[in-house]
Amino acid sequence: MNASEILSRDPDVMSGALVFKGTRVPADALFENLAAGMALAEFLANFPTVSRAQAEGALLVASKDLERLVA
C-alpha cells in the first residue's frame, strides 16, 4: 500500500487535515494514541472506520519515511 491508498486530504473534510481515506479520522490520531501507550487493537476499537490494513499501512509508510530521513 502506498500513502495515497491509505490517507487523503480534502479542504472540505476535517479542515484539510490528513485523514485515513474514507474516514474523518486524522492520521495523527494513530500516532498520538500509540505514543500514549494505547495498543493498536484499542485504537481500532475506538476508531472503527479505520481498518487494520489502513493503520498498519500508515505505520509502514511512516517507517519508510523515517528511513529516508536517516539515509
Buried (B, 14 or more C-beta within 10 A) or exposed (E): EEBEEBBBEEEEBBEEBBBBBEBEBBBEBBBEBBEEEBEBEEBBEEBEEBBEEBBBBBBBBBEEEEEEEEE
